Amino acid sequence: MSNEYHEIPQPNELSEREKDDAMGSYLMMFASVAIGLPLPIINLIAAVVYYFTNRSKGLFVHFHSLQSLISQLPTTIINAIGVYWGIRIYFFDWELTDTFKGYLIMAIIFNLAYFVFSIVGAVKARKGRMYYFLFFGRLSYEMVFKKKDVDESEIQNLPPR
């Protein structure tokens, strides 16, 4: 790697607290599922809160919290559409179509994959290892570890306006 990225912390450089916090970012989904099964947005809110409260705890925790949050977005959207569609069928006499059944099967497969990736991510984070999800790992890495181009000479302290 070049000088444009921060160094990735190694497992022996991380505290137990950092490993626990990184692991917790993936486990938030399971804690909030119990509360929000019919409301998929609850999981996303829990992930956002966890991210904003833990992102300043080091690059390792920041990375895992961000990856967990970003990977939860499509799952939340898919689940919200399924819940909305199901409510329309149940309460407003929409027809139960093969399209809806296919969507539910796809949503179940997608949620199972997310479940597996989250468990693996939590285990790897607890061991102090980096784990990159498909699609979301590279994005999270770029957002967390890429050094920001800030010219310190341009920053000036100014009085309040």
N, C-alpha and C positions, 0 to 999 in steps of 0.2 A: 504494500500500500504506500501511497505517497504521503506527503505532509498535509494533504488537504482533509484528512480524516483523523479524528481522535483515536488513540490507541484503544483496542478492545480489552477490557479488563479480563484477567485470567481467573480461573476458579479459586486459586490460592490467595488472590488479592482481595477477594470479596468477603465481607463480613456475613455472619449467619443472618443478620437482620436484612441485609440487601437480598440475599437468596430467598428468604421468606417473603419479602415484599414483592419480588419479581414473580414468585410462584403464586402469590395471592392474586395477581392481576388475572391469571387464567381461572382461578377458582371462584372469582366473583360471580361468574356466570352460574355456577352451581348453587351458590348461596341465594342469588336472586331468583332462580327458577322456582324455588319453593314458594316464594311470595308472588311471583308474577306470571305463572303459567298461562293464564288467559290474556295477559297483557305483555306482549313481547317487548314493549318499549321500556319496561322496568329494568330488564337486563342491560339495555343500552345506557340508561341513566346511571345504573350502578357502575358500569365500566367508565363512563365519563367522570363521575365523582372520584373513583379510584385513581384514574389517570391524573387528574388535576391535584389530588392530594399527595401523590407519590412521585411525580415526575422530577422533582428537585432532589431526590434521594440518590442521585448518581446516574451515570449513563446506562448502566446495566438494568436498573429498575425502570428508568425512563423508556428504554427500548422495549422491554417486555410489556410494560403497561400500554405503550402506544400500539404495539403489534396486536395485543389482545383487543384493544378498543377498535382499531381499524378493521380487524377481521370480524368483529361482531356486527358491523354495519350491514353487510349483505344478509346475514342471518336474520337480523331484526326486520329488515325490509321484507324478506321472504315470509317470515312468520306473521308479520302484521297483515300482509296481503291475504294469507291463508285464513287468519282469524276473521278479518273483515268479510271475506268471501263466504266463510262458513256461517257467520252471523246473518248475512243476507239470505242464505239458503234456509236456515232454520227459522228465522223470525219473519221474513218477508216473502216466503213461498217462491223463492227462486228455484229453478230446476237443478237437481243434483245431476250434473253432467259427467261424462267420462273425462272431460277436460279438467274439471275440479278434482276428480279422483287421481288423475295423472299428476296434477300440481301437488296434491298432498303426498304422493309417493316421492316426487322429486324433493319436496320440502323435508320429508323424513330422512332421505338419503343425505341431503345437504347438512341437516342438523346432526346426524350421526358422524359425518366426516368432521364437522366442527368440534363435536364432542371429543373425538379421538385426537385431533390436533391439539386441543386444549389440554387434555391429559398429558400428552407427550411434552407439550410446552411447559406445563407445570413441573413435571418430573425433571426435565432438563434444567429449568431455571433453578430449581432447588439444589441441583448439583453444581450450579454456577456456570452452566454451559449456555452458549448461544444456540438458539434454535430458530430457524427461519421458515415461516409458513410460506406456502406457495403464494405468489402474487404479493402478499403483504409484508413478507420478511425484508425484501429489498427496499421497499418504500420506507419502512420503519427504520431500517439501518441508515438510509440516506438522510432522513429527517433528524435523527438523533446524533449520529456520529460525524456527519460532515461539518467541518469547521465553518463557522459563519465569517463572511468577509466584512469585518468591522474595522474601519480606520479610526484608531484611537485619537488621532490628531484632530479629527472633526468634532469630537465630543467636547462640549463646553458646558461648564456649570453656569446657569443663568438664574437671575432672581425670579421670583414668582411674578406672574402677570396679573 
